[in-house]
Amino acid sequence: MKLFRIISIVFFICFVCNHPIFAATLNVPSEYQTIQEAVDASSNEDTIIVSDGIYTGEGNRDIDFKGKALTVKSLK
């Protein structure tokens, strides 16, 4: 019974409280061609890592985060 309580508490924290234990890392351009594609595929608390380079054109400017709580950072 004690183990069941511990597991229940962990699930509560992870799923009900939206805890970032399962946050993903999305990489531009190796996984997603543009920053906007990565944002569109992301969930709250995810991190988007942008490799070195110059990103221009559609999908790489005027980024719409759609209200998501994300971290976007460079590779370095």
N, C-alpha and C positions, 0 to 999 in steps of 0.2 A: 504493500500500500504506500509506503514511503516513496518508493521509486516512481510510482504513478503520480504522486503529488508533484514531485520534482519535474517530471516530464510535462505535466499540465501547466506548471508555472512557466517553463521555458517556452512552450507553445503560445501561451498567453502573451508573453513579452514580445515574441517574434512576430506574431501575426495580428493580434488585436491592437497592440501598441505601435505597429509598423516600425519595429526596431530595425536599424540598418545592418543587421548581421548578414543578410543575403544581398547586400548591395553589389552591383556589377561594375566592371570596368569595361568601357567601350573605347576602342582605338580608332582614330582617324589618321591616315586613310587606309590602314591595313584591313579593318573590318567594315568601315563605313566610308564611302567616298567623300561625303561632305559632313560638316559639323551639324547641319540641320538634320541630316539622316540619323546621326547618332542621337541627337536630342529627341527626335521622334520615336526612336526605338527604346529610349531610356525610361526608367521609373524613378520615383523620388529616392534620393540618397545615392544614386549612381554617380560614378565619376567618368568623365569623358577626357581622354588623354589625346592631345593633338600633337602629332610628330612635327619636327622642325620643317619649316617651309613657309611659303606665301600662299595663302588661301584666298582666292578671289572668285567672283561670279556667284551665280545662283546657288543657294544652300550654304554659302560661306560668309554671308553678310546679312545684316538685319535679322539675326537669329531670334526666333520666337521660342522661348523656353516653356511656353504653355502652362505657366504657373508651377512648374516642377521645381523641387529643391534639388539642384544638381551642383556638382563641382566640375568646372572645366579648367583644365590646366595643360601646360606644355609638357613635353616629354622631359625636358631638363629642369 
